[in-house]
Amino acid sequence: MIFGFLPQNLKTQAVAVAFIMAWLGAGVEPEAEDGRVRARDRLAAFRGELYRCFTARADALFELADAVLCAEGPVKTLAGLSLAPEHRRGHGALYDAVNQGRVEVARLRRAVAGLPLPRWPDGRIRLGVDVSNWLRPDAPCSPDRLFCHVYARGKGNAQMIPGWPYSVVAALEPGRTSWTAPLDAVRLGPDDDETAVTAAQVRDVVTRLIEAGHWRDGDPDILIVFDAGYDVTRLAWLLADLPAELCGRLRSDRVLCFPASPRAGAGRPSRHGREFRLADEESWPEPAVTTVTETTRYGTATASCWDRLHPRLASRGAWQQHDGELPVIEGTLIRLRAGHLPGDRHPKPLWLWSSRTGAAPAGVDRCWQAFLRRFDIEHTFRLFKQVLGWTAPAIRDPAAADRWTWLVIAAHAQLRLARPLAADLRRPWEKPAPPGRLTPARVRRGFRNIRAKITCPAGAPKPGKPGPGRPPGSRNRRPAARHDVGKHRKADTVKKETG
């Protein structure tokens, strides 16, 4: 045995013992090293594909994304990124890349969809959809701004501030985490129907996931969760042909209907049955299914559900352009009552509507648990804005804002791929993180060390000098146009056409 050759000296004994420990663990170390090599190769492949998605100012755009990931501290200004060592060009090239560069967004969407998705125990993919606002209140020369709903200080207060709203679709992870996988982002314009744009966006995301092999025939349906601001019943009607189950939150003042009872006499049969008023407990019959779950964060969670409930649609508003008789869209209504919430000992019940009928206890629990995971997107939005500097640049052109948004999404995708490679470079006042539980901000803290071991496809900058710019004392004879804020009213368009 090798133990017989240990020297008697204490110092050399310690060296020999360390060598033996390394030798005994040699059977496990190569597997971990192979995993790191695969993660490094996957990150390098995505960086190469990202570089090929930039069809103009590719070198400057790629180094700008690296500067976002390697800058010291949060990104506060766009010009400050030019001071990062990873950005080898000047601030002029940086602004030129954002304003005049080109990104092949369709190819980048396919590259992001091809990355590994979060794994759930049941193998089901869960997607969350939400809107985040890029506020631009002091930009009257920026077109396509809308009034964005923003929560103000004080309970129940809200403000409407001009900005660019972005609809984001992200894959959700199991458990309590600050990680999500953003898959798509679409800016909502003044002429857009939010529900139609969201339906088209979700359809494209699901199609790309199927093409990438994340979903195959026989797999469980994809679960997509929405908040209260979405018309989930109309979305269910528009996306009925997809292998997806939709779950959305309802306002507590909604009124739904049970199926109509068969009519024996003559006359037109009724299309709606007894009403179910969410705010009136006397209109609630006995629930079809009730589940009770003990949670560590919310106490005892009680979920009651009623099957085959549908809203009473009206031939105006969103359904004004619908041809023929309005449909009856049935689903499952879920009432979730938590024991307590953080900061609230007596929380109000939560109402959810699922597009699947035939409620079972497992399906009911799956819906409300996935909806609670939807709030993880807020951590991603906070990371985008407060760390990666998504809303920091004062950009005028909406096309440049879209370009910068996809640059931030590509940077976040690299953070997800770098999770197995990152070390815990924590501050002295921070708690140690368990292996595999590093937050996105901590992974970004060590990305500079990871980047040094991966090839950079961007070329070296050529020597040059800045242009002369506008002569001193000259006036701007081409002032920028000013644009109104808000939706374009259809009534005004009809009057202009007929007048």
Backbone hydrogen bonds, N-H to C=O, Kabsch-Sander energy under -0.5 kcal/mol:
donor,donor_aa,acceptor,acceptor_aa,energy
4,G,1,M,-1.1
5,F,2,I,-1.4
6,L,3,F,-1.3
13,Q,9,N,-2.0
14,A,10,L,-2.0
15,V,11,K,-1.6
16,A,12,T,-2.2
17,V,13,Q,-2.8
18,A,14,A,-2.2
19,F,15,V,-2.0
20,I,16,A,-2.3
21,M,17,V,-2.6
22,A,18,A,-2.1
23,W,19,F,-2.3
24,L,20,I,-3.0
25,G,21,M,-1.8
26,A,23,W,-1.0
27,G,24,L,-0.6
28,V,25,G,-1.3
29,E,25,G,-2.0
31,E,28,V,-0.7
32,A,28,V,-1.3
33,E,29,E,-2.6
34,D,30,P,-2.5
35,G,31,E,-2.0
36,R,32,A,-2.0
37,V,33,E,-2.3
38,R,34,D,-2.6
39,A,35,G,-2.3
40,R,36,R,-2.4
41,D,37,V,-2.6
42,R,38,R,-2.5
43,L,39,A,-2.2
44,A,40,R,-2.4
45,A,41,D,-2.5
46,F,42,R,-2.1
47,R,43,L,-2.2
48,G,44,A,-2.0
49,E,45,A,-2.2
50,L,46,F,-2.7
51,Y,47,R,-2.0
52,R,48,G,-1.6
53,C,49,E,-1.0
53,C,50,L,-0.6
54,F,50,L,-0.6
54,F,51,Y,-1.0
55,T,53,C,-0.8
55,T,102,R,-1.4
56,A,102,R,-1.1
61,L,57,R,-2.4
62,F,58,A,-2.6
63,E,59,D,-2.3
64,L,60,A,-1.6
65,A,61,L,-1.9
66,D,62,F,-1.9
67,A,63,E,-2.1
68,V,64,L,-1.9
69,L,65,A,-1.4
70,C,66,D,-1.9
71,A,67,A,-1.5
73,G,71,A,-0.6
75,V,387,V,-2.4
76,K,74,P,-0.6
81,L,78,L,-1.1
82,S,79,A,-1.4
83,L,80,G,-1.3
84,A,81,L,-1.3
87,H,84,A,-1.5
88,R,86,E,-0.9
94,L,90,G,-1.4
95,Y,91,H,-2.2
96,D,92,G,-2.2
97,A,93,A,-2.0
98,V,94,L,-1.8
99,N,95,Y,-2.4
100,Q,96,D,-2.7
101,G,97,A,-1.3
102,R,56,A,-1.5
104,E,53,C,-3.3
105,V,103,V,-1.6
108,L,104,E,-2.1
109,R,105,V,-2.7
110,R,106,A,-1.7
111,A,107,R,-2.0
112,V,108,L,-2.4
113,A,109,R,-2.3
114,G,110,R,-1.3
115,L,112,V,-1.2
123,G,120,W,-1.6
127,L,223,L,-2.9
128,G,170,A,-3.1
129,V,225,V,-1.9
130,D,168,V,-2.0
132,S,166,Y,-2.5
134,W,164,W,-2.7
135,L,133,N,-0.9
136,R,162,P,-2.2
139,A,136,R,-0.9
142,S,139,A,-1.7
146,L,163,G,-3.0
148,C,146,L,-0.7
148,C,161,I,-3.0
150,V,159,Q,-3.0
152,A,157,N,-1.1
157,N,154,G,-1.4
159,Q,150,V,-3.3
161,I,148,C,-2.3
161,I,159,Q,-0.6
163,G,146,L,-2.2
164,W,134,W,-2.8
166,Y,132,S,-2.7
167,S,186,V,-3.3
168,V,130,D,-3.2
168,V,166,Y,-0.6
169,V,184,D,-2.0
170,A,128,G,-2.4
171,A,181,A,-2.4
172,L,126,R,-2.9
173,E,179,W,-0.5
177,T,175,G,-0.7
181,A,171,A,-2.2
183,L,169,V,-3.4
184,D,169,V,-1.4
186,V,167,S,-2.2
188,L,165,P,-2.6
192,D,189,G,-1.2
194,E,192,D,-0.7
197,V,193,D,-2.8
198,T,194,E,-2.5
199,A,195,T,-2.4
200,A,196,A,-2.3
201,Q,197,V,-2.4
202,V,198,T,-2.8
203,R,199,A,-2.3
204,D,200,A,-2.2
205,V,201,Q,-2.2
206,V,202,V,-2.6
207,T,203,R,-2.3
208,R,204,D,-2.3
209,L,205,V,-2.3
210,I,206,V,-2.1
211,E,207,T,-2.4
212,A,208,R,-2.0
213,G,210,I,-1.2
214,H,209,L,-2.2
215,W,209,L,-0.7
219,D,216,R,-2.2
222,I,243,P,-2.5
223,L,125,I,-2.6
224,I,222,I,-0.6
224,I,245,E,-2.9
225,V,127,L,-2.4
226,F,247,C,-2.3
230,Y,227,D,-1.4
232,V,230,Y,-1.5
235,L,231,D,-2.2
236,A,232,V,-2.2
237,W,233,T,-1.6
238,L,234,R,-2.3
239,L,235,L,-2.0
240,A,237,W,-0.9
242,L,239,L,-1.5
244,A,242,L,-2.3
245,E,222,I,-3.1
247,C,224,I,-2.5
248,G,353,W,-2.2
249,R,226,F,-0.8
250,L,351,W,-2.3
254,R,251,R,-1.3
256,L,276,F,-2.5
257,C,310,H,-3.0
258,F,274,R,-2.5
273,G,258,F,-2.7
276,F,256,L,-3.7
277,R,275,E,-0.5
278,L,254,R,-2.2
278,L,276,F,-0.6
280,D,277,R,-1.1
281,E,279,A,-0.6
283,S,280,D,-1.3
284,W,281,E,-1.4
288,A,305,C,-2.0
289,V,305,C,-1.3
291,T,303,A,-2.8
293,T,301,A,-2.7
295,T,293,T,-0.6
295,T,299,G,-2.7
299,G,295,T,-0.6
301,A,293,T,-3.4
301,A,299,G,-0.6
302,T,300,T,-0.6
302,T,337,R,-2.9
303,A,291,T,-2.6
303,A,301,A,-0.5
304,S,335,R,-2.4
305,C,289,V,-2.3
306,W,333,L,-2.3
309,L,331,G,-2.5
310,H,257,C,-2.4
312,R,255,V,-0.6
313,L,311,P,-0.9
316,R,314,A,-1.9
319,W,316,R,-1.4
320,Q,317,G,-1.4
322,H,319,W,-1.0
329,I,327,P,-0.6
330,E,328,V,-0.8
331,G,309,L,-1.4
332,T,354,S,-2.2
333,L,306,W,-2.7
334,I,352,L,-3.2
335,R,304,S,-3.5
336,L,334,I,-0.6
336,L,350,L,-3.4
337,R,302,T,-2.7
337,R,335,R,-0.5
338,A,336,L,-0.5
339,G,298,Y,-1.3
340,H,298,Y,-1.6
341,L,344,D,-3.0
344,D,341,L,-2.4
350,L,336,L,-3.0
352,L,334,I,-2.9
353,W,248,G,-2.6
354,S,332,T,-2.9
355,S,246,L,-2.5
364,V,360,A,-2.4
365,D,361,P,-2.2
366,R,362,A,-2.0
367,C,363,G,-1.8
368,W,364,V,-1.9
369,Q,365,D,-2.1
370,A,366,R,-1.9
371,F,367,C,-2.2
372,L,368,W,-1.8
373,R,369,Q,-1.3
374,R,370,A,-0.8
374,R,371,F,-0.8
375,F,372,L,-1.0
376,D,373,R,-1.9
377,I,374,R,-1.8
378,E,375,F,-1.1
379,H,375,F,-0.5
379,H,376,D,-0.7
380,T,376,D,-1.2
381,F,377,I,-2.5
382,R,378,E,-2.3
383,L,379,H,-2.2
384,F,380,T,-2.7
385,K,381,F,-2.3
386,Q,382,R,-3.0
387,V,383,L,-1.7
388,L,383,L,-2.6
390,W,384,F,-3.3
392,A,389,G,-0.8
395,I,393,P,-1.3
401,A,397,D,-1.7
402,D,398,P,-2.3
403,R,399,A,-2.0
404,W,400,A,-2.5
405,T,401,A,-2.2
406,W,402,D,-2.2
407,L,403,R,-1.4
408,V,404,W,-2.0
409,I,405,T,-2.2
410,A,406,W,-2.3
411,A,407,L,-1.8
412,H,408,V,-2.3
413,A,409,I,-2.1
414,Q,410,A,-1.5
415,L,411,A,-1.6
416,R,412,H,-1.9
417,L,413,A,-1.8
418,A,414,Q,-1.6
419,R,416,R,-0.9
421,L,418,A,-1.1
422,A,418,A,-1.2
422,A,419,R,-0.6
425,L,423,A,-1.6
426,R,424,D,-1.5
430,E,427,R,-1.6
437,R,434,P,-2.1
443,V,439,T,-2.1
444,R,440,P,-2.3
445,R,441,A,-1.3
446,G,442,R,-0.9
446,G,443,V,-0.7
447,F,444,R,-1.2
449,N,446,G,-0.5
450,I,446,G,-1.3
451,R,447,F,-3.0
452,A,448,R,-1.2
453,K,450,I,-1.3
454,I,451,R,-1.6
474,S,471,P,-1.8
477,R,475,R,-0.9
483,H,140,P,-2.8
486,G,145,R,-2.2
488,H,190,P,-1.0
489,R,487,K,-0.7
493,T,489,R,-1.2
494,V,490,K,-2.2
495,K,491,A,-2.2
496,K,492,D,-2.0
497,E,493,T,-2.0
498,T,494,V,-2.5
499,G,495,K,-2.2
